[in-house]
């Protein structure tokens, strides 16, 4: 099992379910380091105070909030820990809603909830079956990285998934971005629908990150001292890989 990111409990009425949070996704991006091209040494970032120009040690760095252009207040970790946050170690279910009532734009990161000990198996199964039979999703509140968040619980292949969600006031209104209404003919709409029908598929597993693969091919060639793959050959190779 992947390394747990958080341990706590789901609160469902009088039922408490000890769980661990693990990430539901993996990062496969190619990550570069900043290097000095003359000798390939790593380039480090120094933390410097903008007022006196001195390098600041980690022990002397804290959190500050700018209340005005000329005033900043410091907030300590101790003050943050004393804040009344009932969801500090709990995923508190506060409501159930129809899944199609959730706007996808509000959904952020995804996590799997794993049982934490044998005592959690039965209540975990109870919640899972309740969600499956109701065809609903649970809305929950939980604390994550020093702030309270809204979450969505649903079932995926027998496991409970937690999606972190944006608060209502964090979602921008798209109306100002929508173009002005124009006349579109029925024939044009029908042609668009026919194209959509021809492009409809049932499985997305055949899609591949072609940019990442091309980047890995370049890195491998340079590491082995070989010529870089030509763009035409690379595109053909990636197409062949995408259908294997």
Rosetta constraint file for C-alpha pairs under 8 A:
AtomPair CA 2 CA 22 HARMONIC 6.34 0.50
AtomPair CA 2 CA 23 HARMONIC 7.60 0.50
AtomPair CA 3 CA 22 HARMONIC 6.55 0.50
AtomPair CA 4 CA 20 HARMONIC 5.93 0.50
AtomPair CA 4 CA 21 HARMONIC 5.47 0.50
AtomPair CA 4 CA 22 HARMONIC 4.78 0.50
AtomPair CA 4 CA 23 HARMONIC 7.80 0.50
AtomPair CA 5 CA 20 HARMONIC 7.34 0.50
AtomPair CA 5 CA 21 HARMONIC 5.54 0.50
AtomPair CA 5 CA 22 HARMONIC 5.62 0.50
AtomPair CA 5 CA 23 HARMONIC 7.43 0.50
AtomPair CA 6 CA 20 HARMONIC 5.75 0.50
AtomPair CA 6 CA 21 HARMONIC 5.16 0.50
AtomPair CA 6 CA 22 HARMONIC 7.48 0.50
AtomPair CA 7 CA 18 HARMONIC 7.68 0.50
AtomPair CA 7 CA 19 HARMONIC 5.98 0.50
AtomPair CA 7 CA 20 HARMONIC 4.41 0.50
AtomPair CA 7 CA 21 HARMONIC 6.29 0.50
AtomPair CA 7 CA 89 HARMONIC 7.32 0.50
AtomPair CA 7 CA 116 HARMONIC 7.93 0.50
AtomPair CA 8 CA 18 HARMONIC 5.82 0.50
AtomPair CA 8 CA 19 HARMONIC 5.67 0.50
AtomPair CA 8 CA 20 HARMONIC 6.44 0.50
AtomPair CA 8 CA 89 HARMONIC 4.84 0.50
AtomPair CA 8 CA 90 HARMONIC 5.47 0.50
AtomPair CA 8 CA 91 HARMONIC 7.54 0.50
AtomPair CA 9 CA 16 HARMONIC 6.22 0.50
AtomPair CA 9 CA 17 HARMONIC 5.07 0.50
AtomPair CA 9 CA 18 HARMONIC 4.09 0.50
AtomPair CA 9 CA 19 HARMONIC 5.23 0.50
AtomPair CA 9 CA 20 HARMONIC 7.86 0.50
AtomPair CA 9 CA 89 HARMONIC 6.66 0.50
AtomPair CA 9 CA 90 HARMONIC 4.89 0.50
AtomPair CA 9 CA 91 HARMONIC 6.07 0.50
AtomPair CA 10 CA 16 HARMONIC 5.71 0.50
AtomPair CA 10 CA 17 HARMONIC 4.90 0.50
AtomPair CA 10 CA 18 HARMONIC 6.41 0.50
AtomPair CA 10 CA 19 HARMONIC 6.92 0.50
AtomPair CA 10 CA 90 HARMONIC 5.69 0.50
AtomPair CA 10 CA 91 HARMONIC 4.55 0.50
AtomPair CA 10 CA 92 HARMONIC 5.92 0.50
AtomPair CA 10 CA 93 HARMONIC 7.29 0.50
AtomPair CA 11 CA 15 HARMONIC 6.08 0.50
AtomPair CA 11 CA 16 HARMONIC 4.93 0.50
AtomPair CA 11 CA 17 HARMONIC 6.63 0.50
AtomPair CA 11 CA 90 HARMONIC 6.44 0.50
AtomPair CA 11 CA 91 HARMONIC 5.91 0.50
AtomPair CA 11 CA 92 HARMONIC 4.68 0.50
AtomPair CA 11 CA 93 HARMONIC 6.02 0.50
AtomPair CA 12 CA 16 HARMONIC 6.30 0.50
AtomPair CA 12 CA 17 HARMONIC 7.94 0.50
AtomPair CA 12 CA 92 HARMONIC 6.68 0.50
AtomPair CA 12 CA 93 HARMONIC 5.61 0.50
AtomPair CA 13 CA 93 HARMONIC 7.83 0.50
AtomPair CA 15 CA 123 HARMONIC 6.94 0.50
AtomPair CA 16 CA 123 HARMONIC 7.32 0.50
AtomPair CA 17 CA 115 HARMONIC 7.63 0.50
AtomPair CA 17 CA 120 HARMONIC 5.29 0.50
AtomPair CA 17 CA 123 HARMONIC 5.91 0.50
AtomPair CA 17 CA 124 HARMONIC 6.10 0.50
AtomPair CA 18 CA 115 HARMONIC 6.25 0.50
AtomPair CA 18 CA 116 HARMONIC 5.20 0.50
AtomPair CA 18 CA 117 HARMONIC 7.39 0.50
AtomPair CA 18 CA 119 HARMONIC 7.91 0.50
AtomPair CA 18 CA 120 HARMONIC 5.54 0.50
AtomPair CA 19 CA 113 HARMONIC 5.97 0.50
AtomPair CA 19 CA 114 HARMONIC 5.36 0.50
AtomPair CA 19 CA 115 HARMONIC 4.61 0.50
AtomPair CA 19 CA 116 HARMONIC 4.60 0.50
AtomPair CA 19 CA 120 HARMONIC 7.35 0.50
AtomPair CA 20 CA 113 HARMONIC 5.68 0.50
AtomPair CA 20 CA 114 HARMONIC 5.16 0.50
AtomPair CA 20 CA 115 HARMONIC 6.37 0.50
AtomPair CA 20 CA 116 HARMONIC 5.88 0.50
AtomPair CA 21 CA 111 HARMONIC 6.27 0.50
AtomPair CA 21 CA 112 HARMONIC 5.85 0.50
AtomPair CA 21 CA 113 HARMONIC 4.91 0.50
AtomPair CA 21 CA 114 HARMONIC 6.42 0.50
AtomPair CA 22 CA 111 HARMONIC 5.58 0.50
AtomPair CA 22 CA 112 HARMONIC 5.33 0.50
AtomPair CA 22 CA 113 HARMONIC 6.55 0.50
AtomPair CA 22 CA 114 HARMONIC 7.44 0.50
AtomPair CA 23 CA 110 HARMONIC 6.62 0.50
AtomPair CA 23 CA 111 HARMONIC 4.50 0.50
AtomPair CA 23 CA 112 HARMONIC 6.14 0.50
AtomPair CA 24 CA 110 HARMONIC 5.57 0.50
AtomPair CA 24 CA 111 HARMONIC 4.50 0.50
AtomPair CA 24 CA 112 HARMONIC 5.44 0.50
AtomPair CA 25 CA 110 HARMONIC 7.22 0.50
AtomPair CA 25 CA 111 HARMONIC 7.61 0.50
AtomPair CA 29 CA 212 HARMONIC 6.83 0.50
AtomPair CA 30 CA 212 HARMONIC 6.79 0.50
AtomPair CA 30 CA 215 HARMONIC 7.74 0.50
AtomPair CA 30 CA 216 HARMONIC 7.64 0.50
AtomPair CA 33 CA 42 HARMONIC 6.97 0.50
AtomPair CA 33 CA 43 HARMONIC 7.96 0.50
AtomPair CA 34 CA 42 HARMONIC 6.00 0.50
AtomPair CA 34 CA 43 HARMONIC 5.44 0.50
AtomPair CA 34 CA 44 HARMONIC 7.84 0.50
AtomPair CA 35 CA 40 HARMONIC 5.26 0.50
AtomPair CA 35 CA 41 HARMONIC 5.33 0.50
AtomPair CA 35 CA 42 HARMONIC 4.42 0.50
AtomPair CA 35 CA 43 HARMONIC 5.07 0.50
AtomPair CA 36 CA 40 HARMONIC 4.91 0.50
AtomPair CA 36 CA 41 HARMONIC 5.19 0.50
AtomPair CA 36 CA 42 HARMONIC 6.30 0.50
AtomPair CA 36 CA 43 HARMONIC 6.23 0.50
AtomPair CA 37 CA 41 HARMONIC 7.57 0.50
AtomPair CA 46 CA 55 HARMONIC 6.75 0.50
AtomPair CA 47 CA 55 HARMONIC 5.61 0.50
AtomPair CA 47 CA 56 HARMONIC 5.70 0.50
AtomPair CA 47 CA 57 HARMONIC 7.56 0.50
AtomPair CA 48 CA 53 HARMONIC 5.77 0.50
AtomPair CA 48 CA 54 HARMONIC 5.45 0.50
AtomPair CA 48 CA 55 HARMONIC 4.36 0.50
AtomPair CA 48 CA 56 HARMONIC 5.71 0.50
AtomPair CA 49 CA 53 HARMONIC 5.08 0.50
AtomPair CA 49 CA 54 HARMONIC 5.52 0.50
AtomPair CA 49 CA 55 HARMONIC 6.42 0.50
AtomPair CA 49 CA 56 HARMONIC 6.53 0.50
AtomPair CA 50 CA 54 HARMONIC 7.98 0.50
AtomPair CA 56 CA 60 HARMONIC 6.37 0.50
AtomPair CA 56 CA 61 HARMONIC 7.02 0.50
AtomPair CA 57 CA 61 HARMONIC 6.82 0.50
AtomPair CA 62 CA 74 HARMONIC 7.21 0.50
AtomPair CA 62 CA 75 HARMONIC 7.53 0.50
AtomPair CA 62 CA 76 HARMONIC 6.90 0.50
AtomPair CA 63 CA 74 HARMONIC 5.76 0.50
AtomPair CA 63 CA 75 HARMONIC 5.57 0.50
AtomPair CA 63 CA 76 HARMONIC 6.62 0.50
AtomPair CA 64 CA 72 HARMONIC 6.10 0.50
AtomPair CA 64 CA 73 HARMONIC 5.42 0.50
AtomPair CA 64 CA 74 HARMONIC 4.28 0.50
AtomPair CA 64 CA 75 HARMONIC 5.90 0.50
AtomPair CA 65 CA 72 HARMONIC 5.37 0.50
AtomPair CA 65 CA 73 HARMONIC 5.38 0.50
AtomPair CA 65 CA 74 HARMONIC 6.46 0.50
AtomPair CA 65 CA 75 HARMONIC 7.55 0.50
AtomPair CA 66 CA 71 HARMONIC 6.05 0.50
AtomPair CA 66 CA 72 HARMONIC 4.26 0.50
AtomPair CA 66 CA 73 HARMONIC 6.54 0.50
AtomPair CA 67 CA 71 HARMONIC 5.80 0.50
AtomPair CA 67 CA 72 HARMONIC 5.66 0.50
AtomPair CA 67 CA 73 HARMONIC 7.07 0.50
AtomPair CA 68 CA 72 HARMONIC 6.97 0.50
AtomPair CA 75 CA 79 HARMONIC 6.65 0.50
AtomPair CA 75 CA 80 HARMONIC 7.42 0.50
AtomPair CA 76 CA 80 HARMONIC 6.52 0.50
AtomPair CA 77 CA 81 HARMONIC 6.17 0.50
AtomPair CA 78 CA 82 HARMONIC 6.39 0.50
AtomPair CA 79 CA 83 HARMONIC 6.74 0.50
AtomPair CA 80 CA 146 HARMONIC 7.72 0.50
AtomPair CA 85 CA 143 HARMONIC 7.71 0.50
AtomPair CA 85 CA 148 HARMONIC 7.65 0.50
AtomPair CA 86 CA 90 HARMONIC 7.58 0.50
AtomPair CA 87 CA 91 HARMONIC 6.36 0.50
AtomPair CA 87 CA 92 HARMONIC 6.62 0.50
AtomPair CA 87 CA 141 HARMONIC 6.67 0.50
AtomPair CA 87 CA 142 HARMONIC 4.91 0.50
AtomPair CA 87 CA 143 HARMONIC 5.50 0.50
AtomPair CA 87 CA 148 HARMONIC 7.32 0.50
AtomPair CA 88 CA 142 HARMONIC 6.69 0.50
AtomPair CA 88 CA 143 HARMONIC 5.05 0.50
AtomPair CA 88 CA 144 HARMONIC 7.89 0.50
AtomPair CA 89 CA 142 HARMONIC 7.49 0.50
AtomPair CA 89 CA 143 HARMONIC 7.04 0.50
AtomPair CA 90 CA 142 HARMONIC 5.99 0.50
AtomPair CA 90 CA 143 HARMONIC 7.54 0.50
AtomPair CA 91 CA 140 HARMONIC 6.09 0.50
AtomPair CA 91 CA 141 HARMONIC 5.75 0.50
AtomPair CA 91 CA 142 HARMONIC 4.72 0.50
AtomPair CA 91 CA 143 HARMONIC 7.82 0.50
AtomPair CA 92 CA 140 HARMONIC 5.13 0.50
AtomPair CA 92 CA 141 HARMONIC 5.24 0.50
AtomPair CA 92 CA 142 HARMONIC 6.38 0.50
AtomPair CA 93 CA 138 HARMONIC 6.44 0.50
AtomPair CA 93 CA 139 HARMONIC 5.76 0.50
AtomPair CA 93 CA 140 HARMONIC 4.10 0.50
AtomPair CA 93 CA 141 HARMONIC 6.59 0.50
AtomPair CA 94 CA 138 HARMONIC 7.60 0.50
AtomPair CA 94 CA 139 HARMONIC 5.86 0.50
AtomPair CA 94 CA 140 HARMONIC 5.35 0.50
AtomPair CA 94 CA 141 HARMONIC 7.15 0.50
AtomPair CA 95 CA 138 HARMONIC 5.88 0.50
AtomPair CA 95 CA 139 HARMONIC 5.12 0.50
AtomPair CA 95 CA 140 HARMONIC 7.01 0.50
AtomPair CA 96 CA 136 HARMONIC 6.34 0.50
AtomPair CA 96 CA 137 HARMONIC 5.65 0.50
AtomPair CA 96 CA 138 HARMONIC 4.42 0.50
AtomPair CA 96 CA 139 HARMONIC 5.79 0.50
AtomPair CA 97 CA 101 HARMONIC 6.99 0.50
AtomPair CA 97 CA 136 HARMONIC 5.62 0.50
AtomPair CA 97 CA 137 HARMONIC 5.63 0.50
AtomPair CA 97 CA 138 HARMONIC 6.46 0.50
AtomPair CA 97 CA 139 HARMONIC 7.27 0.50
AtomPair CA 98 CA 102 HARMONIC 7.60 0.50
AtomPair CA 98 CA 135 HARMONIC 7.25 0.50
AtomPair CA 98 CA 136 HARMONIC 4.81 0.50
AtomPair CA 98 CA 137 HARMONIC 6.25 0.50
AtomPair CA 99 CA 135 HARMONIC 7.63 0.50
AtomPair CA 99 CA 136 HARMONIC 5.66 0.50
AtomPair CA 99 CA 137 HARMONIC 5.64 0.50
AtomPair CA 102 CA 106 HARMONIC 7.56 0.50
AtomPair CA 103 CA 107 HARMONIC 7.61 0.50
AtomPair CA 105 CA 171 HARMONIC 7.71 0.50
AtomPair CA 106 CA 165 HARMONIC 5.25 0.50
AtomPair CA 106 CA 166 HARMONIC 4.91 0.50
AtomPair CA 106 CA 167 HARMONIC 7.53 0.50
AtomPair CA 106 CA 168 HARMONIC 7.96 0.50
AtomPair CA 106 CA 171 HARMONIC 6.93 0.50
AtomPair CA 107 CA 163 HARMONIC 6.32 0.50
AtomPair CA 107 CA 164 HARMONIC 6.15 0.50
AtomPair CA 107 CA 165 HARMONIC 4.57 0.50
AtomPair CA 107 CA 166 HARMONIC 6.52 0.50
AtomPair CA 108 CA 163 HARMONIC 6.37 0.50
AtomPair CA 108 CA 164 HARMONIC 5.24 0.50
AtomPair CA 108 CA 165 HARMONIC 5.35 0.50
AtomPair CA 108 CA 166 HARMONIC 6.99 0.50
AtomPair CA 109 CA 163 HARMONIC 5.71 0.50
AtomPair CA 109 CA 164 HARMONIC 5.46 0.50
AtomPair CA 109 CA 165 HARMONIC 7.75 0.50
AtomPair CA 110 CA 161 HARMONIC 6.93 0.50
AtomPair CA 110 CA 162 HARMONIC 5.78 0.50
AtomPair CA 110 CA 163 HARMONIC 4.45 0.50
AtomPair CA 110 CA 164 HARMONIC 6.49 0.50
AtomPair CA 111 CA 161 HARMONIC 5.70 0.50
AtomPair CA 111 CA 162 HARMONIC 5.06 0.50
AtomPair CA 111 CA 163 HARMONIC 6.30 0.50
AtomPair CA 112 CA 159 HARMONIC 6.92 0.50
AtomPair CA 112 CA 160 HARMONIC 6.12 0.50
AtomPair CA 112 CA 161 HARMONIC 4.65 0.50
AtomPair CA 112 CA 162 HARMONIC 6.09 0.50
AtomPair CA 113 CA 159 HARMONIC 7.07 0.50
AtomPair CA 113 CA 160 HARMONIC 5.55 0.50
AtomPair CA 113 CA 161 HARMONIC 5.98 0.50
AtomPair CA 113 CA 162 HARMONIC 6.81 0.50
AtomPair CA 114 CA 159 HARMONIC 7.61 0.50
AtomPair CA 114 CA 160 HARMONIC 7.71 0.50
AtomPair CA 115 CA 120 HARMONIC 5.56 0.50
AtomPair CA 115 CA 121 HARMONIC 6.22 0.50
AtomPair CA 115 CA 124 HARMONIC 7.00 0.50
AtomPair CA 116 CA 120 HARMONIC 6.14 0.50
AtomPair CA 117 CA 121 HARMONIC 7.40 0.50
AtomPair CA 120 CA 124 HARMONIC 5.87 0.50
AtomPair CA 121 CA 125 HARMONIC 6.11 0.50
AtomPair CA 122 CA 126 HARMONIC 6.17 0.50
AtomPair CA 123 CA 127 HARMONIC 6.28 0.50
AtomPair CA 124 CA 128 HARMONIC 6.18 0.50
AtomPair CA 125 CA 129 HARMONIC 6.10 0.50
AtomPair CA 126 CA 130 HARMONIC 6.17 0.50
AtomPair CA 127 CA 131 HARMONIC 6.18 0.50
AtomPair CA 128 CA 132 HARMONIC 6.20 0.50
AtomPair CA 128 CA 155 HARMONIC 6.72 0.50
AtomPair CA 128 CA 158 HARMONIC 7.42 0.50
AtomPair CA 128 CA 159 HARMONIC 7.56 0.50
AtomPair CA 128 CA 160 HARMONIC 6.67 0.50
AtomPair CA 129 CA 133 HARMONIC 6.06 0.50
AtomPair CA 130 CA 134 HARMONIC 6.01 0.50
AtomPair CA 131 CA 135 HARMONIC 6.05 0.50
AtomPair CA 131 CA 136 HARMONIC 5.90 0.50
AtomPair CA 131 CA 137 HARMONIC 6.41 0.50
AtomPair CA 131 CA 138 HARMONIC 7.63 0.50
AtomPair CA 131 CA 154 HARMONIC 6.94 0.50
AtomPair CA 131 CA 155 HARMONIC 7.11 0.50
AtomPair CA 132 CA 136 HARMONIC 7.46 0.50
AtomPair CA 132 CA 155 HARMONIC 7.01 0.50
AtomPair CA 136 CA 154 HARMONIC 7.81 0.50
AtomPair CA 137 CA 152 HARMONIC 6.69 0.50
AtomPair CA 137 CA 153 HARMONIC 5.70 0.50
AtomPair CA 137 CA 154 HARMONIC 5.22 0.50
AtomPair CA 138 CA 152 HARMONIC 5.68 0.50
AtomPair CA 138 CA 153 HARMONIC 4.91 0.50
AtomPair CA 138 CA 154 HARMONIC 6.72 0.50
AtomPair CA 139 CA 150 HARMONIC 7.25 0.50
AtomPair CA 139 CA 151 HARMONIC 5.73 0.50
AtomPair CA 139 CA 152 HARMONIC 4.78 0.50
AtomPair CA 139 CA 153 HARMONIC 6.36 0.50
AtomPair CA 140 CA 150 HARMONIC 5.88 0.50
AtomPair CA 140 CA 151 HARMONIC 4.89 0.50
AtomPair CA 140 CA 152 HARMONIC 6.09 0.50
AtomPair CA 140 CA 153 HARMONIC 7.30 0.50
AtomPair CA 141 CA 148 HARMONIC 6.89 0.50
AtomPair CA 141 CA 149 HARMONIC 5.67 0.50
AtomPair CA 141 CA 150 HARMONIC 4.70 0.50
AtomPair CA 141 CA 151 HARMONIC 5.83 0.50
AtomPair CA 142 CA 148 HARMONIC 5.66 0.50
AtomPair CA 142 CA 149 HARMONIC 5.38 0.50
AtomPair CA 142 CA 150 HARMONIC 6.52 0.50
AtomPair CA 142 CA 151 HARMONIC 7.13 0.50
AtomPair CA 143 CA 147 HARMONIC 5.51 0.50
AtomPair CA 143 CA 148 HARMONIC 4.30 0.50
AtomPair CA 143 CA 149 HARMONIC 5.80 0.50
AtomPair CA 144 CA 148 HARMONIC 6.28 0.50
AtomPair CA 144 CA 149 HARMONIC 6.69 0.50
AtomPair CA 149 CA 164 HARMONIC 6.90 0.50
AtomPair CA 149 CA 165 HARMONIC 7.07 0.50
AtomPair CA 149 CA 166 HARMONIC 7.66 0.50
AtomPair CA 149 CA 167 HARMONIC 7.62 0.50
AtomPair CA 150 CA 164 HARMONIC 6.04 0.50
AtomPair CA 150 CA 165 HARMONIC 5.26 0.50
AtomPair CA 150 CA 166 HARMONIC 6.73 0.50
AtomPair CA 150 CA 167 HARMONIC 6.59 0.50
AtomPair CA 151 CA 162 HARMONIC 6.35 0.50
AtomPair CA 151 CA 163 HARMONIC 5.46 0.50
AtomPair CA 151 CA 164 HARMONIC 4.44 0.50
AtomPair CA 151 CA 165 HARMONIC 5.26 0.50
AtomPair CA 152 CA 161 HARMONIC 7.88 0.50
AtomPair CA 152 CA 162 HARMONIC 5.57 0.50
AtomPair CA 152 CA 163 HARMONIC 5.00 0.50
AtomPair CA 152 CA 164 HARMONIC 6.43 0.50
AtomPair CA 152 CA 165 HARMONIC 6.95 0.50
AtomPair CA 153 CA 160 HARMONIC 6.51 0.50
AtomPair CA 153 CA 161 HARMONIC 5.52 0.50
AtomPair CA 153 CA 162 HARMONIC 4.78 0.50
AtomPair CA 153 CA 163 HARMONIC 6.52 0.50
AtomPair CA 154 CA 160 HARMONIC 5.70 0.50
AtomPair CA 154 CA 161 HARMONIC 5.33 0.50
AtomPair CA 154 CA 162 HARMONIC 6.86 0.50
AtomPair CA 155 CA 159 HARMONIC 5.58 0.50
AtomPair CA 155 CA 160 HARMONIC 4.71 0.50
AtomPair CA 155 CA 161 HARMONIC 5.86 0.50
AtomPair CA 156 CA 160 HARMONIC 6.35 0.50
AtomPair CA 156 CA 161 HARMONIC 6.52 0.50
AtomPair CA 166 CA 170 HARMONIC 5.88 0.50
AtomPair CA 166 CA 171 HARMONIC 6.88 0.50
AtomPair CA 167 CA 171 HARMONIC 7.21 0.50
AtomPair CA 174 CA 178 HARMONIC 6.55 0.50
AtomPair CA 184 CA 188 HARMONIC 6.74 0.50
AtomPair CA 184 CA 189 HARMONIC 7.18 0.50
AtomPair CA 185 CA 189 HARMONIC 6.48 0.50
AtomPair CA 186 CA 190 HARMONIC 6.11 0.50
AtomPair CA 187 CA 191 HARMONIC 6.21 0.50
AtomPair CA 188 CA 192 HARMONIC 6.28 0.50
AtomPair CA 189 CA 193 HARMONIC 6.23 0.50
AtomPair CA 190 CA 194 HARMONIC 6.19 0.50
AtomPair CA 191 CA 195 HARMONIC 6.25 0.50
AtomPair CA 192 CA 196 HARMONIC 6.21 0.50
AtomPair CA 193 CA 197 HARMONIC 6.19 0.50
AtomPair CA 194 CA 198 HARMONIC 6.34 0.50
AtomPair CA 195 CA 199 HARMONIC 6.26 0.50
AtomPair CA 196 CA 200 HARMONIC 6.07 0.50
AtomPair CA 206 CA 242 HARMONIC 6.13 0.50
AtomPair CA 206 CA 243 HARMONIC 6.36 0.50
AtomPair CA 207 CA 242 HARMONIC 6.34 0.50
AtomPair CA 208 CA 242 HARMONIC 5.76 0.50
AtomPair CA 209 CA 213 HARMONIC 6.44 0.50
AtomPair CA 210 CA 214 HARMONIC 6.11 0.50
AtomPair CA 210 CA 238 HARMONIC 6.21 0.50
AtomPair CA 211 CA 215 HARMONIC 6.17 0.50
AtomPair CA 212 CA 216 HARMONIC 6.16 0.50
AtomPair CA 213 CA 217 HARMONIC 6.18 0.50
AtomPair CA 213 CA 238 HARMONIC 7.33 0.50
AtomPair CA 214 CA 218 HARMONIC 6.32 0.50
AtomPair CA 214 CA 234 HARMONIC 6.64 0.50
AtomPair CA 214 CA 238 HARMONIC 7.61 0.50
AtomPair CA 215 CA 219 HARMONIC 6.28 0.50
AtomPair CA 216 CA 220 HARMONIC 6.05 0.50
AtomPair CA 217 CA 221 HARMONIC 6.12 0.50
AtomPair CA 217 CA 229 HARMONIC 7.40 0.50
AtomPair CA 218 CA 222 HARMONIC 6.21 0.50
AtomPair CA 218 CA 228 HARMONIC 5.91 0.50
AtomPair CA 218 CA 229 HARMONIC 6.88 0.50
AtomPair CA 219 CA 223 HARMONIC 6.06 0.50
AtomPair CA 220 CA 224 HARMONIC 6.21 0.50
AtomPair CA 221 CA 225 HARMONIC 6.03 0.50
AtomPair CA 221 CA 226 HARMONIC 4.88 0.50
AtomPair CA 221 CA 227 HARMONIC 6.33 0.50
AtomPair CA 221 CA 228 HARMONIC 5.81 0.50
AtomPair CA 221 CA 229 HARMONIC 7.64 0.50
AtomPair CA 222 CA 226 HARMONIC 5.98 0.50
AtomPair CA 222 CA 227 HARMONIC 7.34 0.50
AtomPair CA 222 CA 228 HARMONIC 7.04 0.50
AtomPair CA 229 CA 233 HARMONIC 6.64 0.50
AtomPair CA 229 CA 234 HARMONIC 6.03 0.50
AtomPair CA 230 CA 234 HARMONIC 6.00 0.50
AtomPair CA 231 CA 235 HARMONIC 6.12 0.50
AtomPair CA 232 CA 236 HARMONIC 6.33 0.50
AtomPair CA 233 CA 237 HARMONIC 6.09 0.50
AtomPair CA 234 CA 238 HARMONIC 6.10 0.50
AtomPair CA 235 CA 239 HARMONIC 6.19 0.50
AtomPair CA 236 CA 240 HARMONIC 6.35 0.50
AtomPair CA 237 CA 241 HARMONIC 6.25 0.50
AtomPair CA 238 CA 242 HARMONIC 6.11 0.50
AtomPair CA 239 CA 243 HARMONIC 6.80 0.50
AtomPair CA 240 CA 244 HARMONIC 6.74 0.50
